[in-house]
């Protein structure tokens, strides 16, 4: 008699990706803690994060758009014409992509930052801040270039189910940043963090490139260099890229608006969303990445029942495990931020600001996961034009809700606007999936989902009771951490 069923391929791959992204996010979070410890929440850190906005928004746009396009296209080419054709496709793609990528790097590192200085002079309080912003923007543009090349190989690894190779080289980036901050903060200040990012990005790219060559997935020179080799399904690249433009701009606009609410507000927003964003990416992106390659294969073979069953399981598991975690973050937000950040230059006032952002943003982790799975289904079905429409609707909603809620609630209006956007977007996503024949929200599944929600809500009184007991033991530290 077997007590445990063997894991299916999608379950095994999802577990592997959970571990990989979990390690990556933990190390990245340690980098944020080190940065907060040495530099706190102040104008210097605001300028550092402000100079990240343009290159990092563009990085999300290009990497997410390319990933959504490349994986199903590569799988289809390999399925229809064989491995050799797929290898030639990869080699030709990166040869022809270098020139436009270089041009975009120059634009986001040299041209756009100067435009931001001219249109947004109130943000900068001195000429030194402007010079620092322009210098950091150039370095982050170089980071954008290297990270996009690395993302090409990461997408290739994911298409071939080599998930560990797609994530572990990225560990070099936060580790390098931590090392540079620790040993260079006295001499270089926050510029040490910039140097660490660039060094880590270069080493990450080099590792990914060497692994792809060693495993035989990529050849530097294809058998035939031709632009025609990369034209197959190329229209989907435009749709997939455009579909992530507006969601990515939302991140930059949130940070832009937070930067105008006062000193330290931008940094508080970024630190406040780090924990829920980390959980969102570990779970949501882990499920999305593992499921996407399987969704793409099922779409090629037109096995829609497998897509429906897998999606329903993911939604139920997310409800059972993620919703209680969200409530934990809401109830223990201040204790968590105090334990993780409040040391060195990070003050008690900063703890209060960041914990409020965390409290209001926590539930968005669950909504993000539900949204990602639906988007991955649409992309696997090559319906990126629908994703583009949904992105436009979400963008308009987010900006409108931002303008409204910031007037009422200040900084906390930003996460509240995000929640409203997700609720409406999710409804539209699953409406379109139903129209495409993926009837996920059938009555039997809705009943199971309702039961899962009720079980998750039972956690709330338990957490509140634990919090009251912990207060009698002088807070969070003694009860959970022995401190």
N, C-alpha and C positions, 0 to 999 in steps of 0.2 A: 504493500500500500504506500502511495506517494503522498507525503504531507505537503510538499511544495511542487507546484507546477513549474516546468522549465520556462524561463523567460522567453517571450517572443522577441524577434529582432528589434522591433520598435521600442519595447520595454528595456531591452539590454542597452540599446544605443542611447535612450533617454537617460538611463541611470549613469552611463559613462559621461554624458554631457553635463548632467547635474554636478558630478564630481569635478569635472574640468572647469566649468564656469564658476562653481563654488570656490575653488582654490583661487581662480583668477580674481574674483570679486573680493575675497578676504584679503588677499595681498594688496589689491587696489585700495581697499578701505584702510588698511594699515598705513598706506602712503598718505591718505587724507588725514589720518590721526597725527602722523609725524609732521605734516605740513601745518596743521592747526596748532600743534604743540610749539613749534618754533616761530610761527608768524601770526597766530591768532586770527581775529576778525577785524580788519582795518582797511585803510585806503590802499595800501600796497597789495594786499591780497585781492581786493576788488579789481584793481588794474590788471593783475595777473589773470584773473578769471575773465575779465572783460575782453582781453586780447585773445582769449581762446574761442570766443563765440563764433566768429566767422569761419576759421578753418575747421573747427570741430563740427559745426552745423553742416558744412560742405562734406566733411568726411562721412557723417552719418548718411547724408543724401546719396553719395556715390557708392558707399560700401553696401548699404541696405538695398539700394536699387539694383546694383550689379548682382548681389547675392540672389535676390528674388528672380532675376532674369537668367543668370548663368546656370544654376543647378538644374532646373527642368530642361533647359536647352541642351546642356551637356549630356544629360541622361538620355534625351531623345536622340541626339546625334549618335551616341554610342549604341543605342538600341537598334537604330535603323541601319547604320553604315559601319559599325565596328569600332574597336579601340583605336586603330591607326588614324582614322578620320577624326576622332575626338581629340587625339594628341595634336594633330596638325591644327585643329581649330584653336586649341589653347595657345600654341606657340604663335600663330598668326595674330591672335587677339592681343597678346601683350606687346608684340612688336608695334602694332598700329596704335595702341593705346598710350604709349609713352609720350608722344608729341603733344596730343591734346591735354594730357594730364600735367605736363610741364607748363603749358600755357595757363591752365587753371590755377596751378600753384603760384605762378607769378601774380595773377590777378588777385588771389585771396591774401597774398602776403605783402604786396606792395601797393596795389591800387585801391582796393576796398578799404583798408585801414585809414588811408589818407582821407578818403571820402567820409568815413565815420568821424574823424577828428573835425572836419569842416562842418558837418551837419549836427554834431552833438557836442559843441564846446562846453556846455554847462557841466558835463560829467567830469571833466579834467580840471583840477584845481591849480596846476602849475605846468610850466614848460617841461620840467623834468618828468612829470607823469606822462605827457604826450610822447616824449622821446622813448620812455620805457615801453609804452604801449606799442609804438611803431617797431621797436626792436624785437619785442616778444612776438609780435604778429609775424615777422619774417621767419623766426625760428619755428613757430607753430605751423607755418605754411610748409616748411620742409618736413615737419612731422606728418602733415597731411599727405604729402607725396609718398613718403615711405610706407605709411599705413595703408594707402590704397593699393600699392604693389603687394603688400603682405596679404591684404584681403583677397586678392585674386587667388593666391595659393590656398588660403583658408577655404574659399568656396570650392576650389578643386578637391581639397581633402574631404570636405563634407559631402560632395557629390559621390565620392568613392567610399564613403562611410569610414574614412580615417579621421574620426572626430578628435582624437587626442592630439594629432598633429596640427589640427586647425586652431587649437586653443593654447597648448602649453608653450609654444614660442612667445606668445603674448605676455607670459609671466615676466619676461625679461624687462618689460617696460616699467611696471611699478617697482620692481626690485631695484632696477638701475636708478630710478628717481629717489627712492628711499636712501640709497647709498650716497648719492650726490648731495642730498639735503643734509644728512648727518655730518658728512665730512667737509661740506663746502658752504654751509649756511653762514659761518662767521666771515668768510672772505667774500663770497659772492651774493649773500642775501638770498632772496627768493629766486634769483637767476639760476642758482644751483639746481632748482627743481626743473627749470627749462632745459638745462644741459643734460640732466638725467633722462628726461623724456626723449630727447633727440638721440642720445646714445642707445637707449633701450629700443627705440623704433628701428634704428639701423641694424642692431644685432638680431631683432625679431625677424626683420625681412631676410637677413642673410640665412638664418636658421631655416625659415620656411622654404626659401629657394633651394638650399642644399638638400633638404629632406625630399622635396618634390622631384629633384633630379635623381637622387639615390633610389627612390622607390619606382622610378620609371614612369611617373605620371606626366612629367614635363620634359620636353627637349628644347634646348636653347634655339636651335634652328629647325624649322619644320622641313618636311620633304619638298614642299612647294610653298613659296612665299607669295601670297595672293590676297588681295582685299576681298575677293569673292568668297574666300574661305570663312569669313566671319559675318557674312550678310544673312545667314540663315536665322530666321526668327528675330532679326535685329529690331523690328518694330516694337517687340515686347520690352526691349531695353529702354526705349523712350518712355513707354507707359509705366514700367516699374520704377524708373528713376523719378519721373514726374509725380508718381503717386506718393513718394516719400519726401518730396520737396516741402510740401506744406506742413506735414507733421514735424519735420525737422526744423522748419522755421519757427514753429510754435515754441520749441525749446529756447531758441535764441531770443524770441520776442519776450518770453517769460523772464529771462535773465535781464534783457534790456529794460523792461518795466520795473523789475526789482531794483536795478541799479539807480533808478530815479526816485526811489522811495526814501533814500537817506543812506548815510554811511553804514556799511556793514550789512545792509539788507540783501545785496546780491550774494555775498558769501554765506549769509544765514540760509538763504534759499538753497544754495548748492549743497551745503552740509546737511540741511534738513531733509533733502530728498535722497541722500546717498543710501541710507539703510533700506527704505522701501524700493528704491530703484535697483539696489543690489539683489534683493529677493525677487523682484520682478524679472530681472534678466536671468538669474539662476534658474528659476522655474519656467517663466514664460519663454525665454529664448531657448532654454534647454529643450522644452517640449517642442517649440517651433522648429528648431534646427533638425532635431531627430525626426519629427513628424513630416517635415517638408520634403525630404528626399523620398520617404515612403509615400506621401501623398502624390508626389510627382510620378512615381512608378505606377501607382494605382490609377492615376489619371491617364497614363499612356495605355494601360491595359483595360481601361474603362471599368475598373472594379470599384464602383461607388459604394457598395455595401460595406466594404472594408473601411472606406473613408468615414462613413457615418458612424460605424461602431467604434472606431478609434477615437473620433472626436467626442462622442458621448462619454466614453471612459475618462478622457482627459478632463472634461468639464466637471464630472462628478468628483474625481480625485482633487481637482483644484479647489472645489468648494469645501471638501472635507478637511484639507490640510492648509490651504492658504488663508481662508477666511479667519480661522482662529488665530493665525499668526498676525493678521492685520489688527485684530482686536488687542492682541498683546502689545503691539507697537503703539496703539492709541493710548492704552491705559498706562504703560510704563515708559512713555516717551521721554519725560524729564529725567527719570532715573537712568535710562540708557545713555542719553547724551552726556549727563554728568559723569558717568563711569567711563565712557569712551573718550570724551574730548576735554573735560574740564581739568586742564593742567597747563603749566607753562604760561604762554601768552593768551590762552583761551579763558575768558573771564566768566563769572557767574551770570552776568547780563547776557553774554553770548549764548550760554546754555539755555536760558529762558527763551530767547528768540528762536534758536534752532529747534528746540523741542516743540514749540508751537507749530512750526512748519511741518515737522515730522508727524504730529498728531493728526493734522488735517490731510496730509498726503497719503497716510498709510493704506486706506481702503482702495486707493487707485492701483495698488499692486495687483489685486484680484481682478479688477476691471481690465487692466492692461493684458493680463494673461488670456482672458476670454477673447479680447480683441485680436491678439496676435494669432491665435489658433484659427479664427475665422478668416483673417487676412491671408494666412498661409494656404488655406484651402482655395481661396479665390485665385491666388497666384499660381498654385499647382494646376489649376484648370485653365491657365492662360487668360484669365479675366482681369488683367491688370488695368484695363480701361475702367472697370467698375471700381477698383481700388482708387483710381485717380478721382473719380466722382465723389467717393466717400471721403477722400482726403480733403477735397475742396469744401465739402459740407462741414467736416470737423474743424477745418481752419477758420471758417467764418464763425462757427459757434464759439470756438475758443477765444478768438479776439473779442467778440461781442460780450461774452461772459466775463472775460478779464476786465474790460473797461467798466462793466457794471459792478462786479464784486470787489474790485480794488477800491472803488469809491466807498463802498460800505464797510469792508473788512480789512483794508490795508493789504499787507503782505499775504495774509492767509486767504485772501480772495483768489490768489493764483491757483493753489491746489484745489479749491472749491470749484473754480471754473473748469479745471481739468476733469474733475469728477462728473460734472454735468455734460461735458463733451463726450466722455466715454459712454455714459448711459445711452445717449441718443445714437452714437455711432454704432454701438454693439447691436442695437435694435435693427438698424439698417443693414448691417453686415449679414445677420442671420436671416433677414427677410430676403435678401438677394440670393443667399445660398439655397433657400427653399425654392425660389423661382427657378434655380438651376437644377433642381431635382435632388438636392441633398436635404432630405426631410429629417433634420436633426432633432428638432423640438417637437417630436411626437408625444402623444399623451402618456404612454408608459414611461418614457424618459423624463417628462416633466414631473411625474409623481416621484421618481427616484431623486430627481434634483431637489424637489421640495423637502424630502426627508433629509437629504444631505445638508440643506440649509438649516433645518431645525436642529440637527446634531451640532452644527457649527455654532449656532446661537447659544447652545447650552454652556459653552465655554465661558461666556461673559461673566455670569455670577461667580464662577470659580476664580477667575482672574481678579475680580474686585475683592473677593474674600482674601485671596493671597496678598493683595496689596495692603489691605488693612492690617493683616497679621505682620507683614514686613515692616510697616510703620512702627509697630510696637517693638520690633527688633532693631530699631534705629535705621530703618530704610532698606533699600534694595541690596546694598552691599553685603550686610551680615547674613541675610537670608539666602541669597543666591551665590555670592562670590566669596563669602567668608571674610570679608574686609570690613 
